[in-house]
């Protein structure tokens, strides 16, 4: 075991956050003195980078639009033992940062999520709250119940999480991908309740309730298909079989009465649906074996990284 102080880095993905970023960087420097704060400007059209630099942050740039693209760049560029990430809008409780970091270290976790708690309607719009609950519920059904707030941007990671995370998403669905990555590899994670505040006056959310909600749901279903292909394609096979039988029964009743099959197109459709159902089931079995090999490879790569308590 190493007694050396772990290297901690603060990562702030930002897009047009000139109203809040200076206040946030100042608060972080007070809460986490002598820890580098990296602000990644994602093609802002305002003074975000200028204000962040003046407040004492290390400013870097990612030209590809989308939070997922920024996170991919941050995780690749920054070398540390522990990473603290939060949005640059001053909505998270900075005073809890040390608690989240300490929990990750003391319990040897790979991710700690700041679960957002608020009664302020200006902080958490009804559409966002409903969408978060719906998406979190969907994730629980498919991947298991370990998170209550999958869309929180307030997170602490170990080095082995960051350096083994594939980062495939491009936009706001990145938090969902992180949660599923932890669930599928069985990583030690935790949630800590944290206060959630309204944005400063003049600051506006970049999250679109419906557009980004659909993208996040699509990400969940796509990862369901790739991470649990046998279950996914078995469901597809069952649905196709039900449709095939629904088409078949009228044909069968007619055959019992007349002794002949008059509905040739329906018969072809029935056979085609059942063949597709069988192919779908076999596809699930084949992809399940491939998925297991991919998970084993990811797990081995993860295990090659040191734990939060190791040098």
C-alpha positions in Angstrom: 0.0 0.0 0.0 1.2 3.5 -0.8 1.1 6.3 1.7 1.7 9.0 -0.9 -1.0 11.6 -1.4 -3.1 10.7 -4.4 -3.1 13.0 -7.4 -6.5 14.6 -7.7 -7.8 16.5 -10.8 -11.0 18.5 -11.1 -12.7 18.3 -14.6 -15.3 20.8 -15.7 -16.8 20.4 -19.1 -18.3 23.8 -20.2 -20.3 25.4 -23.0 -21.3 29.0 -22.6 -21.0 29.2 -18.8 -19.5 32.7 -18.4 -22.1 33.6 -15.8 -21.2 30.7 -13.4 -17.7 29.4 -14.2 -15.7 32.1 -12.4 -17.7 31.6 -9.2 -17.4 27.8 -9.5 -13.6 27.8 -10.0 -13.2 30.1 -7.0 -15.3 27.9 -4.8 -13.4 24.8 -5.9 -10.1 26.4 -5.2 -11.3 27.2 -1.7 -12.7 23.7 -1.1 -9.8 21.8 -2.8 -6.7 24.0 -2.5 -3.6 23.1 -4.5 -5.6 20.8 -6.7 -5.5 21.5 -10.5 -8.9 22.5 -12.0 -9.3 21.9 -15.7 -12.0 23.7 -17.7 -12.7 22.2 -21.1 -14.3 24.7 -23.3 -16.6 23.0 -25.9 -16.7 25.8 -28.5 -18.3 28.4 -26.3 -19.3 31.6 -28.0 -19.0 33.7 -24.8 -16.2 34.5 -22.4 -16.2 31.1 -20.6 -12.5 30.3 -21.2 -11.3 33.9 -20.4 -13.2 34.0 -17.1 -12.1 30.5 -16.1 -8.5 31.3 -16.8 -8.7 34.5 -14.8 -10.2 32.6 -11.8 -7.2 30.2 -11.8 -8.3 27.3 -13.9 -6.3 25.5 -16.5 -8.3 26.0 -19.7 -8.3 23.5 -22.6 -10.5 23.2 -25.6 -12.5 20.4 -27.3 -13.8 21.5 -30.8 -16.2 18.6 -31.2 -19.6 19.6 -29.9 -21.2 17.4 -27.2 -20.6 16.6 -23.6 -19.6 13.0 -24.4 -16.8 14.3 -26.8 -15.5 16.6 -24.0 -15.5 13.8 -21.4 -13.6 11.5 -23.9 -11.0 14.2 -24.3 -10.7 14.9 -20.6 -10.3 11.3 -19.7 -7.6 10.8 -22.3 -5.6 14.0 -21.6 -5.5 14.2 -17.8 -3.5 11.8 -15.7 -4.5 11.5 -12.0 -5.4 9.0 -9.4 -8.8 10.5 -8.6 -11.0 12.6 -10.8 -13.8 14.9 -9.7 -16.1 15.9 -12.4 -19.0 18.3 -12.3 -20.9 20.6 -14.7 -19.8 24.2 -15.0 -23.1 25.8 -14.1 -22.7 26.2 -10.3 -25.7 23.9 -9.6 -23.8 21.4 -7.5 -22.8 21.6 -3.8 -19.0 22.2 -4.0 -18.7 21.9 -0.2 -19.4 18.1 -0.5 -16.5 17.5 -2.9 -14.1 16.4 -0.1 -16.8 14.0 1.2 -17.2 12.3 -2.1 -13.5 12.0 -2.6 -13.0 10.6 0.9 -15.8 8.0 0.4 -14.2 6.8 -2.8 -10.8 6.4 -1.0 -12.1 4.9 2.3 -14.4 2.3 0.6 -12.1 1.6 -2.3 -14.8 2.5 -4.8 -14.5 3.3 -8.5 -17.3 5.8 -8.8 -19.2 8.0 -6.4 -22.3 9.8 -7.8 -23.7 12.9 -6.2 -27.4 12.2 -6.1 -29.3 15.5 -6.6 -31.7 16.6 -3.8 -33.7 19.7 -4.1 -37.2 21.2 -3.5 -36.5 24.3 -5.7 -38.6 24.0 -8.9 -36.2 26.4 -10.6 -33.3 24.0 -10.0 -35.0 20.8 -11.3 -37.7 21.5 -13.9 -40.7 19.1 -13.8 -39.9 17.7 -17.2 -36.3 17.0 -16.3 -37.3 15.4 -13.0 -39.9 13.1 -14.7 -37.5 12.2 -17.4 -34.7 11.4 -15.0 -37.0 9.2 -12.9 -38.3 7.4 -16.1 -34.8 6.8 -17.5 -33.5 5.7 -14.1 -36.4 3.3 -13.7 -35.8 1.8 -17.2 -32.1 1.3 -16.3 -33.0 -0.5 -13.1 -35.3 -2.9 -15.0 -32.7 -3.8 -17.6 -29.4 -3.6 -15.7 -30.2 -3.7 -12.0 -31.0 -1.4 -9.1 -27.9 0.5 -7.9 -28.5 4.1 -8.9 -31.2 6.6 -8.1 -29.9 9.4 -10.3 -28.2 8.2 -13.4 -28.0 11.7 -15.0 -26.1 13.5 -12.3 -23.0 15.3 -13.6 -21.4 15.4 -10.1 -19.1 12.3 -9.9 -15.8 11.1 -8.5 -13.9 8.4 -10.3 -10.9 6.2 -9.7 -8.1 6.1 -12.2 -9.0 2.6 -13.2 -12.5 3.6 -14.0 -11.5 6.5 -16.2 -8.8 4.6 -18.1 -10.9 1.6 -18.7 -14.1 3.5 -19.7 -14.7 3.3 -23.5 -16.6 6.6 -23.8 -18.7 5.9 -26.9 -21.4 8.6 -26.4 -21.2 12.1 -27.9 -23.7 14.1 -25.9 -25.6 14.2 -22.6 -26.1 10.4 -22.6 -22.5 10.1 -21.3 -23.7 9.8 -17.7 -26.0 6.9 -18.7 -23.1 5.1 -20.4 -20.9 5.6 -17.3 -23.6 4.0 -15.1 -24.1 1.1 -17.4 -20.4 0.5 -17.6 -20.2 0.3 -13.8 -23.2 -2.0 -13.6 -22.1 -4.4 -16.3 -18.5 -4.8 -15.0 -19.8 -5.1 -11.4 -17.7 -2.2 -10.2 -17.9 -0.9 -6.6 -19.9 2.3 -6.7 -22.0 4.5 -4.4 -24.3 7.5 -4.3 -24.2 10.4 -1.9 -27.1 12.8 -1.5 -26.1 16.3 -2.4 -27.9 19.6 -2.6 -28.9 20.8 -6.1 -29.3 24.5 -6.8 -30.9 26.7 -9.4 -28.6 28.1 -12.0 -27.3 31.7 -11.5 -29.5 34.4 -13.1 -28.6 34.7 -16.7 -27.4 31.1 -17.1 -29.4 28.7 -19.2 -29.5 24.9 -19.4 -28.3 23.3 -22.6 -30.3 20.1 -22.0 -33.4 19.6 -24.1 -35.9 17.6 -22.2 -37.4 15.7 -25.2 -34.5 15.6 -27.7 -31.9 14.6 -25.1 -34.3 12.3 -23.3 -34.9 10.4 -26.5 -31.2 10.2 -27.1 -30.6 8.9 -23.6 -33.3 6.3 -23.9 -31.9 5.2 -27.3 -28.5 4.8 -25.6 -30.0 2.6 -22.9 -31.7 0.4 -25.5 -28.6 0.2 -27.7 -26.4 -0.7 -24.7 -29.1 -3.3 -23.7 -28.7 -4.8 -27.2 -24.9 -4.9 -27.0 -24.5 -5.8 -23.3 -27.4 -8.3 -23.0 -27.9 -9.6 -26.5 -29.5 -12.9 -25.5 -32.2 -11.3 -23.5 -32.7 -8.5 -26.2 -33.0 -10.8 -29.1 -35.1 -13.4 -27.2 -37.6 -10.6 -26.6 -37.5 -9.8 -30.3 -38.0 -13.4 -31.2 -40.9 -13.7 -28.8 -42.6 -10.7 -30.4 -42.1 -12.0 -33.9 -43.5 -15.4 -32.8 -46.6 -13.8 -31.4 -47.3 -11.9 -34.6 -46.7 -15.1 -36.6 -49.2 -17.0 -34.5 -51.7 -14.2 -34.7 -51.5 -14.5 -38.5 -51.5 -18.3 -38.4 -54.7 -19.0 -36.4 -57.1 -17.5 -39.0 -55.4 -19.5 -41.7 -55.7 -22.6 -39.6 -59.4 -22.1 -38.9 -60.0 -21.6 -42.6 -58.1 -24.7 -43.4 -60.1 -26.8 -41.0 -63.3 -25.6 -42.6 -62.4 -25.7 -46.3 -59.4 -28.1 -46.4 -57.4 -25.6 -48.4 -55.3 -22.5 -47.8 -56.7 -19.5 -49.7 -54.7 -16.8 -47.9 -51.4 -17.3 -49.6 -49.9 -13.9 -48.8 -50.8 -14.3 -45.2 -49.3 -17.8 -45.1 -46.0 -16.4 -46.6 -46.0 -13.6 -44.0 -46.6 -16.1 -41.2 -43.7 -18.3 -42.3 -41.5 -15.3 -42.8 -42.2 -14.0 -39.3 -41.5 -17.4 -37.7 -38.2 -17.8 -39.6 -37.2 -14.3 -38.5 -38.1 -15.3 -34.9 -35.8 -18.3 -35.1 -33.0 -16.4 -36.6 -33.3 -13.7 -34.0 -33.0 -16.3 -31.2 -29.9 -17.8 -32.7 -28.5 -14.3 -33.2 -28.9 -13.7 -29.5 -27.0 -16.9 -28.6 -24.1 -16.0 -31.0 -23.8 -12.4 -29.9 -24.1 -13.4 -26.2 -20.8 -15.4 -26.6 -19.2 -12.4 -28.2 -20.5 -10.1 -25.6 -19.0 -12.2 -22.8 -15.6 -12.1 -24.5 -15.7 -8.3 -24.8 -16.7 -8.0 -21.1 -13.9 -10.3 -20.1 -11.4 -8.2 -22.1 -12.8 -4.9 -20.5 -12.6 -6.5 -17.1 -9.0 -7.6 -17.5 -8.1 -4.1 -18.8 -9.8 -2.6 -15.7 -7.9 -5.0 -13.4 -4.6 -3.9 -14.8 -5.2 -0.5 -13.4 -4.3 0.2 -9.7 -7.1 0.6 -7.1 -7.6 4.0 -5.4 -5.6 2.7 -2.4 -2.6 1.4 -4.5 0.3 3.2 -5.9 
